[in-house]
């Protein structure tokens, strides 16, 4: 696996909760694409998949690129909507 593919995989695994890994979504894909550079710049010292990465992104929210910030917002909205639908069942 090339270093760039490994980094991309690490980003994907670090930005979403484990339960969400089973489902693909446009918002999740956009999150991975938009935030890879931000992860490498601000949070790569944290192991992928850990709560430290989420905390790092939260702490650096004002420094993140507009594309990454928008992708995070869209992903969170999608997750809230998904939870509401599953809770309504």
Residue pairs with C-beta under 8 A, 6 or more apart in sequence:
1 9
7 36
7 39
7 40
7 44
8 32
8 36
9 48
10 39
10 48
11 32
11 35
11 36
11 39
11 48
12 28
12 32
13 21
13 48
13 49
14 39
14 43
14 46
14 47
14 48
14 49
14 50
14 53
14 54
15 31
15 32
15 35
15 39
15 53
15 54
15 57
15 75
16 28
16 31
16 75
18 49
20 28
20 79
25 75
25 78
27 71
27 74
27 75
27 77
27 78
28 75
28 78
30 71
30 74
30 75
31 68
31 71
31 72
31 74
31 75
33 71
34 65
34 67
34 68
34 70
34 71
35 57
35 64
35 68
35 71
35 72
37 65
37 68
38 57
38 60
38 63
38 64
38 65
38 68
39 53
39 57
42 56
42 57
42 60
42 63
42 64
43 52
43 53
43 56
43 57
43 60
46 52
46 53
46 56
47 53
57 64
57 72
61 69
61 72
64 72
